[in-house]
Amino acid sequence: MQRLNHVTRRGAVYVWRRRLPVGSGIRGQFIQISLRTHRFSTAKNLAGIVNRAFCASILSSPPKFGH
């Protein structure tokens, strides 16, 4: 089976999980979203959509520094 970045299987369902960037103000935290599917092909398509949305939201947010 192929491997997808940021996608793992939890039980019977695929989930997308990514660490939040250092400049986000929340250190060492993850965001996890259920893709609500048990099919690899569907998870692959949904992961691309979620990745693009995540990157767009991170790039549009100004970096926050400090504790």
N, C-alpha and C positions, 0 to 999 in steps of 0.2 A: 504494500500500500504506500502511496505517496505521503509525504510529510508536508504540512502547511505551517508556515510561520504564524505564531500566535494562536493557533487552533489546537485544542486538545479535546479529548473525549471524556466526559464525566458521566459515568453510567452508560445509558443508551443515547445520550444527547451530546452533540458537539457544542463547545463553548469557545469564544474568542476572548483572550486574556492578554493584557499588555501592561507593562510597568509605566507609571506616569513619569514624564521627564523631570529631571532635577530642577529646572527653572519653574516648575508649575506651582511651587510653594508647598506641595505635599510630598514629603520625602519618603521614598521606599514603598509607596503604595501601588496597588494594582487596580485596574478597572477590568471587570469581567462581565461579559454579556452572553447570555444563552442564545445560541443560533436556532434553537427549537427544532432541530432536525436530527435524524439518525442516518441520513444519507450523506455520504462523503461528497458527492457531486454538488449537492445543494449547499453544504457547508463551505465548499470552495468558492462558490459564487457569492454567498453572503459575506464571507470573510473579506473579499475584495471590496465590497461596498462599505463594510464597517471600517476597514483600514483607511480608505479614502476619507471618510467622514472624520475619523479620529485625527488624521494628519491635518486636515483642513481646520479643525477646531484648535489644534495645538498651534498651528502656524498663525492663526488669527488672534491668539491670546498673547498679550505682552508678558514677557518673562517676569517672575517675581523672585526676588532674592531675599535671603534672611531666614529666620527660623519661624 
